[in-house]
Amino acid sequence: MQGGLHCNILHGYLADILNDNENNFIKGHLKSNNETGCFYIIATDIELEGHWIWANSDDPVQYTDWAPTEPQNAGSGENCICLSHSVQFQLADVTCDRTLQFICKKSVNGTKRAYYCRNGWMRYNNACYLFINSEADNWTDAYTHCNILHGYLADILSEDENKFIQANLHSRHESGCFYISATDVELEGHWIWANSDDPVQYKDWAPSEPQNLGSGENCICLQSNRAFKWIDVSCDAKMPFICKMKLTDPSTEVIG
């Protein structure tokens, strides 16, 4: 659901639709402009099937205008919503990796920020972490999944933060290798955090890592059988992953 990144660049967010009047306004605009296709909005049930939330605010979706027979979760992977021309711009659930049009929204009074960690997320200092042990199809899929949840694929910026993450993985008895957002896909050996483009300064490599086996290991994961130290892996590997969301201090937020 890449539309969300575009909306953020425009200082807005992928649209939520909160009431009948707003829904009728959007549908009327799409119809009057003879639009076709399906337009993403920001609702998702990717964390818990059937529990739809607005990813910009984490609020439950209370107002809905589903098309007949929707949502159907075809193939058990339709975790996003769009307004579909084929059903008069009513709502349909779709997979989150489709290339679709989208609707942005910007509040004149500012938007909600995260002040607390929601259920399932673990707090450390001023951030929340979600350990997802189901495998993403690849690193890009993990990156997109975290963005949909209004977070990002985790960076690890200090030894203390790294120890917190490793301790949680151990206490949860996790296995496998967990993607984080570091990559050297642009320049071999020059590792950056993809969420910020900042260079990776703190590292916790396992012995003999990174090895760039086959000249194509451009992503990083925390490997369970190596005490959750870091190894470089192919970005095409199916892996579990870690999302991160920074918290905002409401006393310092500027509205408007």
N, C-alpha and C positions, 0 to 999 in steps of 0.2 A: 504494500500500500504506500507507494512512494510519494503520492500526492501530499502527504503530511509534511514531508521535508520542504516541498515547494511552498506550502502555506506558511511554514515557519519563517522562510526567507522573506515573505511578505509581511512579517510581524503579525500573523494571524495563526489560525489553526484549522485543521480539517473540520468541517462543520458538524456541529450537533444540531438536532432538530427537537425542540423542547415542547412544542404545543401545536395544535391544529392550525392556528393562524400562521405560524411560521412555516409549517409544512405546505399550506396552500399557497403562500407567497412564493416559495421555491419552485413548487410544481408549476405554478402559473408562469413564472419566468422561463422555465425550461420549455414549456409548451409554446409560449409566444415567440420564442427564438427558434422554434422548429428543431430542437436538439434531438439527437438520437444516441443510442448506446446506454450505458449504465454509469452513474456518477457516484463515486465513493463518498461516504460520510464517515465519521470517526468512531462509530459504534463497533464493538468487538466482543466476542465471547471466547477469546483464545485462552484465557486463564481457566475458565470453568464453563463447559459446554451448556448452553442454554441460559447462562447468566450474562446478559448483555449489559455492558457498561459503556459510558462515554470516556474514551481514553484520555481526553484532555483534562477531565476533572475527576475521574474515577467514580462518578455518580452512576447509579443504576439507570438504565433506559426505561423510563416510565411511560412516555408517549411513544406509540408505534403506529405505523400505517402499513402493515404487511400486505403484500399481494396475496391473492388466494393460493392456498397450499404452502405458503411460506411462513416461517423458515423451514427448509427441508434438510439442510446439512448434507447435501448429496455427496457421497463418498467420504463422509465423516471428516470433512476438512473445510467446510464453509464457515469461516470464523469472522468474516467481515460483512458489511452491508453496503449496498448501493441502491440508488433510485433508478429503476429500469424503465426505459422508454417502452419496452414491449408490454408492460402492464400499467401504462398511464402514470409512470414515475412513482408507483408505489414501491415499497421496500422489498428487496430480495437479498437473501444471504448468498455470499459468493466466497471463493477462496481469496486469500489476502495477497496472492502473488500475481494476480492478473494485471495486465496493462489496461487501465480504465481511466476515464475522465474523472474529475473530482470537483468538489465544492469547498471553497475556503470561507472562513468566517472571521470577523475581527470585532471584538467588543470595544465600544467607545469608553467603557469604564474599566478596561483591563480584563485579564482572564484569570481563572483560578490557578493557583500554584499548589504543589504538594507540600504540606506542612507536617505530614506524619506518614509512617509506613503502613500501607494497607495489609490486610490479611495475607499471610504467606511470605511476605517480605521481611528480611532481617535488617535491623538497624545497626550501623556502626558510624559513630561520629555524625556527620551531617549528610549521610546517604543511606539509602535502602538497597538491599541486595535480594535478588530472587534466583534461587538455584533450580534450574530446569533440567531434570534428569531424563526427559524424553529427548531423543536425538533430532537435531535439526538436519535437514538434507545436506547442508554445507554451511560454511561460515557466513555467507551472504544471507542465507535463510535465518540464521541465528540473529544476525545484525538487524534484519527487518522485523523479526518477532519482538525484539526488545523495543524497537521504535514504536511498534503498534501499542505496546504497553505503556507508552509515554515515558520510557526510559532509554537506555542505550546499552549495547554490549559492553561489559564492564572493563574499565581500566583499573590498574593496580598501581598506586603512585608511591607507596612507601612499604617498608618492611612490616610495620605494624598492621597495615591494611592487608597485606599478603598473609600474615599469620592469622588474622581474623577469618579470612576466606578459607584458608587451609584447615583451620580448626573446625569450622562449620561443615566442610566437606567430610572430614574425618568423623565428626559426631553424628552425621547423617548416614554414615556407612556407605557413602557414594562410591561408585566404581566407574571406570572409563576415563575419558579425558575431556575436560570442560573448556570450551572456547572462551577466550577473552578477546578484546578488540584490537590487540596489537597485530600489525602486519608489516612486511617489508616487500609487498608486491610491486611497489613503484621502483624501489632501488634496493637491490640485494644487500642485506646486511644493515640497512638503515631502517631500523624498526620505529614505527610511529603508532600512536593511538589513533585509530580511524575516526573516533568520535570527535577528536579535537585537532588532529594533525600535529600534535605535540610529539617531540621525540620521546622514546621510551628511555627514561633515565634509570629508574630502579628496575632490576631484573633478578630473577631467582631461577636461573637455568639448572636443570638436572645435569649431572656429570656427562660430558661429551656432547652437550647441546649448546647452541643449535648446530645441526649437522647438514641441513638443507639436502637431505637424501634425495637423489635423483634430480637435483637442481629445481625442485618445485615445492619446497616446504616454506610457504610464505605466510603462514598463520601460526598462532600459539595457542596451546591448551595446557591445562593443569592435569597431569597424569596421576591416576590413583596408585598404580603400582610403583611409582617413584616418589611417594610421599607428597603427591600433589605439587611437585616442582614443575617447572615450565619445560616444555619441549616444543620444537617447531614441527608443524605437520602440514600436509596438503590442505588447502582451503576448500577442497571438494569433499573432504571426509565427512561422514555422518558422525556428529558429536553432540553430547549435551552441552549446556552453556550457562553462563552467568549474566544476568541483567543487573543494571545499576540505575538508580534514580537519585539525583541530588535533591535535598530538602531545602526549602526556602524559609528563612526566618520572617514571619509575618510582620515583625516590628521594623524590618528594613525594607519591605516591599514598597515600591512607588507605583501607585495606581494612576492610569491615564496616560 
